[in-house]
Amino acid sequence: MTKAENRAAAKAWHDERMRQRAEDARAEAVAADLAELGRLRHYLVFGRKDGRADRDKLMNAIDDYVEEMTGDRTKLHAQGSSIGA
C-alpha cells in the first residue's frame, strides 16, 4: 500500500468514525428529548387538575413533535399489557 492509499484509507476510516459518533450523539439526544416529553405528557394526562388548561392541544402538539422526531406518533402513548395475550 502506498502512502497516498494509506492516507486515503485513514481519511475514510476517520470520516466513517465521525459519522458514527454524530449518529450516536443524535440518537442520545432524541432519547433524552423523548424521556422529557414522556414526563410532560404523563403529567398532562394524570397530574394536572387545572380545568382551564387546554390539555388536548398540548398533548397533540407533543404527539406531533414526537412524530417528527421518530415517525411514530404513538411512541409515548401507554402500551397495552401482554398478560393474557
NORHU-V135082 format. One line per field, one symbol per residue. ss: DSSP state (@ for helix, = for strand, . for the rest). psi: psi as a letter, one per 40 degrees, with the letter a starting at -180 (. if undefined). A space follows every 50 residues. Layout:
# NORHU-V135082
ss=???
psi=???
This chain:
# NORHU-V135082
ss=..@@@@@@@@@@@@@@@@@@@@@@@@@@@@@@@@@@@@@@@@@@@@@... ....@@@@@@@@@@@@@@@@...............
psi=hidddddddddddddddddddddddddddddddddddddddddddddheh edigddddddddddddddddehdedeihiiiehe.
